[in-house]
Amino acid sequence: MINEFYAFLTVVGFLGWVGFTILFIFKAFGDKGEFYPKKGASIGVVIAVFYFLWILGMLKA
């Protein structure tokens, strides 16, 4: 049961990491390449959390 939880956590962490990285690319940069630091920072924190969950799940599964 524990391994199943961590396997699920690995999938959720990976999909969240990839999804929010794509969102970061589209939301943190404007049409002309300008960077929006507030949007970038907030999405970046979420990316870091999902990356942590992905790594934790891989280590424990």
Biopython code that builds the backbone (N, CA, C, O; Angstrom):
import numpy as np
from Bio.PDB.StructureBuilder import StructureBuilder

atoms = [
    (1, "MET", "N", (0.829, -1.196, 0.000)),
    (1, "MET", "CA", (0.000, 0.000, 0.000)),
    (1, "MET", "C", (0.875, 1.262, 0.000)),
    (1, "MET", "O", (0.572, 2.227, -0.701)),
    (2, "ILE", "N", (1.943, 1.251, 0.776)),
    (2, "ILE", "CA", (2.833, 2.414, 0.837)),
    (2, "ILE", "C", (3.484, 2.641, -0.522)),
    (2, "ILE", "O", (3.561, 3.779, -0.985)),
    (3, "ASN", "N", (3.955, 1.575, -1.167)),
    (3, "ASN", "CA", (4.589, 1.718, -2.467)),
    (3, "ASN", "C", (3.614, 2.268, -3.509)),
    (3, "ASN", "O", (4.008, 3.042, -4.381)),
    (4, "GLU", "N", (2.348, 1.870, -3.419)),
    (4, "GLU", "CA", (1.341, 2.388, -4.351)),
    (4, "GLU", "C", (1.136, 3.884, -4.147)),
    (4, "GLU", "O", (0.971, 4.629, -5.113)),
    (5, "PHE", "N", (1.147, 4.316, -2.912)),
    (5, "PHE", "CA", (1.005, 5.747, -2.633)),
    (5, "PHE", "C", (2.159, 6.541, -3.231)),
    (5, "PHE", "O", (1.952, 7.575, -3.866)),
    (6, "TYR", "N", (3.378, 6.046, -3.022)),
    (6, "TYR", "CA", (4.541, 6.761, -3.544)),
    (6, "TYR", "C", (4.622, 6.680, -5.069)),
    (6, "TYR", "O", (5.116, 7.604, -5.714)),
    (7, "ALA", "N", (4.145, 5.595, -5.637)),
    (7, "ALA", "CA", (4.078, 5.507, -7.093)),
    (7, "ALA", "C", (3.092, 6.542, -7.629)),
    (7, "ALA", "O", (3.366, 7.211, -8.625)),
    (8, "PHE", "N", (1.951, 6.668, -6.966)),
    (8, "PHE", "CA", (0.973, 7.691, -7.357)),
    (8, "PHE", "C", (1.555, 9.094, -7.170)),
    (8, "PHE", "O", (1.351, 9.971, -8.009)),
    (9, "LEU", "N", (2.271, 9.300, -6.083)),
    (9, "LEU", "CA", (2.908, 10.591, -5.825)),
    (9, "LEU", "C", (3.935, 10.916, -6.908)),
    (9, "LEU", "O", (4.080, 12.074, -7.300)),
    (10, "THR", "N", (4.639, 9.906, -7.386)),
    (10, "THR", "CA", (5.608, 10.103, -8.460)),
    (10, "THR", "C", (4.922, 10.579, -9.731)),
    (10, "THR", "O", (5.401, 11.503, -10.389)),
    (11, "VAL", "N", (3.812, 9.956, -10.076)),
    (11, "VAL", "CA", (3.086, 10.349, -11.292)),
    (11, "VAL", "C", (2.520, 11.757, -11.154)),
    (11, "VAL", "O", (2.640, 12.567, -12.073)),
    (12, "VAL", "N", (1.913, 12.047, -10.025)),
    (12, "VAL", "CA", (1.350, 13.380, -9.805)),
    (12, "VAL", "C", (2.449, 14.436, -9.812)),
    (12, "VAL", "O", (2.288, 15.501, -10.408)),
    (13, "GLY", "N", (3.553, 14.143, -9.156)),
    (13, "GLY", "CA", (4.665, 15.083, -9.123)),
    (13, "GLY", "C", (5.232, 15.346, -10.501)),
    (13, "GLY", "O", (5.506, 16.495, -10.846)),
    (14, "PHE", "N", (5.415, 14.295, -11.301)),
    (14, "PHE", "CA", (5.962, 14.467, -12.642)),
    (14, "PHE", "C", (5.017, 15.254, -13.535)),
    (14, "PHE", "O", (5.438, 16.186, -14.220)),
    (15, "LEU", "N", (3.732, 14.881, -13.531)),
    (15, "LEU", "CA", (2.766, 15.586, -14.386)),
    (15, "LEU", "C", (2.606, 17.045, -13.956)),
    (15, "LEU", "O", (2.485, 17.931, -14.803)),
    (16, "GLY", "N", (2.606, 17.296, -12.656)),
    (16, "GLY", "CA", (2.531, 18.670, -12.174)),
    (16, "GLY", "C", (3.761, 19.473, -12.543)),
    (16, "GLY", "O", (3.656, 20.641, -12.917)),
    (17, "TRP", "N", (4.925, 18.854, -12.439)),
    (17, "TRP", "CA", (6.180, 19.520, -12.791)),
    (17, "TRP", "C", (6.200, 19.889, -14.266)),
    (17, "TRP", "O", (6.528, 21.022, -14.617)),
    (18, "VAL", "N", (5.856, 18.950, -15.126)),
    (18, "VAL", "CA", (5.845, 19.222, -16.569)),
    (18, "VAL", "C", (4.763, 20.238, -16.917)),
    (18, "VAL", "O", (5.008, 21.173, -17.678)),
    (19, "GLY", "N", (3.576, 20.057, -16.366)),
    (19, "GLY", "CA", (2.466, 20.961, -16.666)),
    (19, "GLY", "C", (2.739, 22.396, -16.249)),
    (19, "GLY", "O", (2.489, 23.327, -17.015)),
    (20, "PHE", "N", (3.247, 22.577, -15.050)),
    (20, "PHE", "CA", (3.513, 23.931, -14.587)),
    (20, "PHE", "C", (4.742, 24.538, -15.252)),
    (20, "PHE", "O", (4.857, 25.762, -15.330)),
    (21, "THR", "N", (5.658, 23.709, -15.729)),
    (21, "THR", "CA", (6.781, 24.243, -16.496)),
    (21, "THR", "C", (6.296, 24.801, -17.830)),
    (21, "THR", "O", (6.751, 25.857, -18.269)),
    (22, "ILE", "N", (5.382, 24.094, -18.465)),
    (22, "ILE", "CA", (4.789, 24.606, -19.706)),
    (22, "ILE", "C", (4.006, 25.875, -19.428)),
    (22, "ILE", "O", (4.091, 26.838, -20.190)),
    (23, "LEU", "N", (3.240, 25.885, -18.337)),
    (23, "LEU", "CA", (2.501, 27.094, -17.957)),
    (23, "LEU", "C", (3.451, 28.252, -17.690)),
    (23, "LEU", "O", (3.164, 29.388, -18.068)),
    (24, "PHE", "N", (4.578, 27.978, -17.045)),
    (24, "PHE", "CA", (5.585, 29.005, -16.782)),
    (24, "PHE", "C", (6.076, 29.625, -18.080)),
    (24, "PHE", "O", (6.205, 30.845, -18.181)),
    (25, "ILE", "N", (6.348, 28.791, -19.067)),
    (25, "ILE", "CA", (6.858, 29.294, -20.345)),
    (25, "ILE", "C", (5.853, 30.240, -20.998)),
    (25, "ILE", "O", (6.240, 31.271, -21.548)),
    (26, "PHE", "N", (4.580, 29.899, -20.941)),
    (26, "PHE", "CA", (3.574, 30.713, -21.606)),
    (26, "PHE", "C", (3.123, 31.931, -20.799)),
    (26, "PHE", "O", (2.735, 32.943, -21.382)),
    (27, "LYS", "N", (3.169, 31.851, -19.475)),
    (27, "LYS", "CA", (2.657, 32.951, -18.648)),
    (27, "LYS", "C", (3.741, 33.914, -18.165)),
    (27, "LYS", "O", (3.465, 35.098, -17.978)),
    (28, "ALA", "N", (4.952, 33.437, -17.963)),
    (28, "ALA", "CA", (5.991, 34.293, -17.396)),
    (28, "ALA", "C", (6.702, 35.126, -18.460)),
    (28, "ALA", "O", (7.441, 36.053, -18.126)),
    (29, "PHE", "N", (6.488, 34.809, -19.726)),
    (29, "PHE", "CA", (7.110, 35.560, -20.805)),
    (29, "PHE", "C", (6.033, 36.144, -21.702)),
    (29, "PHE", "O", (5.048, 35.479, -22.023)),
    (30, "GLY", "N", (6.228, 37.394, -22.102)),
    (30, "GLY", "CA", (5.267, 38.068, -22.965)),
    (30, "GLY", "C", (5.521, 37.773, -24.435)),
    (30, "GLY", "O", (6.382, 36.969, -24.792)),
    (31, "ASP", "N", (4.753, 38.444, -25.267)),
    (31, "ASP", "CA", (4.853, 38.230, -26.706)),
    (31, "ASP", "C", (6.200, 38.652, -27.269)),
    (31, "ASP", "O", (6.703, 38.038, -28.210)),
    (32, "LYS", "N", (6.774, 39.676, -26.706)),
    (32, "LYS", "CA", (8.047, 40.187, -27.222)),
    (32, "LYS", "C", (9.245, 39.706, -26.412)),
    (32, "LYS", "O", (10.343, 40.248, -26.546)),
    (33, "GLY", "N", (9.046, 38.714, -25.588)),
    (33, "GLY", "CA", (10.151, 38.134, -24.830)),
    (33, "GLY", "C", (10.397, 38.769, -23.475)),
    (33, "GLY", "O", (11.353, 38.396, -22.795)),
    (34, "GLU", "N", (9.562, 39.719, -23.058)),
    (34, "GLU", "CA", (9.760, 40.322, -21.740)),
    (34, "GLU", "C", (9.349, 39.325, -20.654)),
    (34, "GLU", "O", (8.458, 38.498, -20.849)),
    (35, "PHE", "N", (10.013, 39.424, -19.523)),
    (35, "PHE", "CA", (9.802, 38.498, -18.415)),
    (35, "PHE", "C", (8.968, 39.179, -17.335)),
    (35, "PHE", "O", (9.227, 40.330, -16.981)),
    (36, "TYR", "N", (7.973, 38.474, -16.813)),
    (36, "TYR", "CA", (7.128, 38.969, -15.723)),
    (36, "TYR", "C", (7.561, 38.275, -14.431)),
    (36, "TYR", "O", (7.196, 37.123, -14.200)),
    (37, "PRO", "N", (8.338, 38.969, -13.584)),
    (37, "PRO", "CA", (8.921, 38.297, -12.415)),
    (37, "PRO", "C", (7.910, 37.816, -11.382)),
    (37, "PRO", "O", (8.131, 36.772, -10.768)),
    (38, "LYS", "N", (6.811, 38.533, -11.164)),
    (38, "LYS", "CA", (5.838, 38.090, -10.154)),
    (38, "LYS", "C", (5.152, 36.797, -10.584)),
    (38, "LYS", "O", (5.012, 35.867, -9.789)),
    (39, "LYS", "N", (4.729, 36.742, -11.835)),
    (39, "LYS", "CA", (4.121, 35.508, -12.332)),
    (39, "LYS", "C", (5.152, 34.377, -12.338)),
    (39, "LYS", "O", (4.851, 33.244, -11.962)),
    (40, "GLY", "N", (6.360, 34.701, -12.766)),
    (40, "GLY", "CA", (7.413, 33.693, -12.829)),
    (40, "GLY", "C", (7.755, 33.123, -11.466)),
    (40, "GLY", "O", (7.967, 31.919, -11.324)),
    (41, "ALA", "N", (7.809, 33.983, -10.470)),
    (41, "ALA", "CA", (8.164, 33.528, -9.122)),
    (41, "ALA", "C", (7.066, 32.647, -8.527)),
    (41, "ALA", "O", (7.359, 31.616, -7.921)),
    (42, "SER", "N", (5.820, 33.042, -8.695)),
    (42, "SER", "CA", (4.735, 32.256, -8.108)),
    (42, "SER", "C", (4.617, 30.890, -8.784)),
    (42, "SER", "O", (4.429, 29.881, -8.105)),
    (43, "ILE", "N", (4.723, 30.850, -10.086)),
    (43, "ILE", "CA", (4.663, 29.568, -10.783)),
    (43, "ILE", "C", (5.929, 28.763, -10.493)),
    (43, "ILE", "O", (5.873, 27.536, -10.410)),
    (44, "GLY", "N", (7.051, 29.428, -10.341)),
    (44, "GLY", "CA", (8.302, 28.748, -10.037)),
    (44, "GLY", "C", (8.267, 28.016, -8.707)),
    (44, "GLY", "O", (8.849, 26.939, -8.575)),
    (45, "VAL", "N", (7.595, 28.583, -7.729)),
    (45, "VAL", "CA", (7.457, 27.912, -6.428)),
    (45, "VAL", "C", (6.654, 26.626, -6.586)),
    (45, "VAL", "O", (7.003, 25.595, -6.011)),
    (46, "VAL", "N", (5.588, 26.691, -7.361)),
    (46, "VAL", "CA", (4.759, 25.499, -7.588)),
    (46, "VAL", "C", (5.562, 24.434, -8.341)),
    (46, "VAL", "O", (5.448, 23.244, -8.047)),
    (47, "ILE", "N", (6.369, 24.864, -9.306)),
    (47, "ILE", "CA", (7.233, 23.931, -10.031)),
    (47, "ILE", "C", (8.178, 23.229, -9.061)),
    (47, "ILE", "O", (8.364, 22.015, -9.144)),
    (48, "ALA", "N", (8.768, 23.975, -8.154)),
    (48, "ALA", "CA", (9.697, 23.396, -7.187)),
    (48, "ALA", "C", (9.001, 22.384, -6.276)),
    (48, "ALA", "O", (9.586, 21.352, -5.947)),
    (49, "VAL", "N", (7.770, 22.660, -5.868)),
    (49, "VAL", "CA", (7.020, 21.739, -5.006)),
    (49, "VAL", "C", (6.734, 20.436, -5.746)),
    (49, "VAL", "O", (6.940, 19.354, -5.196)),
    (50, "PHE", "N", (6.259, 20.531, -6.994)),
    (50, "PHE", "CA", (5.980, 19.319, -7.759)),
    (50, "PHE", "C", (7.258, 18.547, -8.067)),
    (50, "PHE", "O", (7.245, 17.316, -8.087)),
    (51, "TYR", "N", (8.351, 19.247, -8.306)),
    (51, "TYR", "CA", (9.628, 18.571, -8.547)),
    (51, "TYR", "C", (10.060, 17.801, -7.292)),
    (51, "TYR", "O", (10.530, 16.666, -7.382)),
    (52, "PHE", "N", (9.896, 18.426, -6.133)),
    (52, "PHE", "CA", (10.207, 17.760, -4.871)),
    (52, "PHE", "C", (9.350, 16.511, -4.683)),
    (52, "PHE", "O", (9.854, 15.464, -4.275)),
    (53, "LEU", "N", (8.056, 16.620, -4.979)),
    (53, "LEU", "CA", (7.164, 15.458, -4.844)),
    (53, "LEU", "C", (7.578, 14.341, -5.791)),
    (53, "LEU", "O", (7.538, 13.166, -5.424)),
    (54, "TRP", "N", (7.973, 14.699, -6.997)),
    (54, "TRP", "CA", (8.403, 13.705, -7.973)),
    (54, "TRP", "C", (9.647, 12.959, -7.470)),
    (54, "TRP", "O", (9.698, 11.730, -7.505)),
    (55, "ILE", "N", (10.635, 13.710, -7.008)),
    (55, "ILE", "CA", (11.860, 13.096, -6.512)),
    (55, "ILE", "C", (11.587, 12.248, -5.271)),
    (55, "ILE", "O", (12.111, 11.140, -5.156)),
    (56, "LEU", "N", (10.780, 12.749, -4.348)),
    (56, "LEU", "CA", (10.433, 11.992, -3.153)),
    (56, "LEU", "C", (9.743, 10.685, -3.505)),
    (56, "LEU", "O", (10.055, 9.634, -2.944)),
    (57, "GLY", "N", (8.800, 10.761, -4.441)),
    (57, "GLY", "CA", (8.108, 9.549, -4.867)),
    (57, "GLY", "C", (9.039, 8.535, -5.495)),
    (57, "GLY", "O", (8.901, 7.334, -5.262)),
    (58, "MET", "N", (9.997, 9.013, -6.299)),
    (58, "MET", "CA", (10.948, 8.087, -6.925)),
    (58, "MET", "C", (11.860, 7.446, -5.894)),
    (58, "MET", "O", (12.222, 6.278, -6.035)),
    (59, "LEU", "N", (12.235, 8.176, -4.873)),
    (59, "LEU", "CA", (13.118, 7.609, -3.857)),
    (59, "LEU", "C", (12.408, 6.591, -2.971)),
    (59, "LEU", "O", (13.030, 5.629, -2.521)),
    (60, "LYS", "N", (11.125, 6.787, -2.716)),
    (60, "LYS", "CA", (10.408, 5.929, -1.781)),
    (60, "LYS", "C", (9.630, 4.791, -2.440)),
    (60, "LYS", "O", (9.296, 3.814, -1.770)),
    (61, "ALA", "N", (9.335, 4.896, -3.732)),
    (61, "ALA", "CA", (8.496, 3.890, -4.392)),
    (61, "ALA", "C", (9.211, 2.556, -4.552)),
    (61, "ALA", "O", (8.637, 1.609, -5.089)),
]
sb = StructureBuilder()
sb.init_structure("model")
sb.init_model(0)
sb.init_chain("A")
sb.init_seg("    ")
for serial, (resi, resn, name, xyz) in enumerate(atoms, 1):
    if name == "N":
        sb.init_residue(resn, " ", resi, " ")
    sb.init_atom(name, np.array(xyz, "f"), 0.0, 1.0, " ", f" {name:<3s}", serial, name[0])
structure = sb.get_structure()
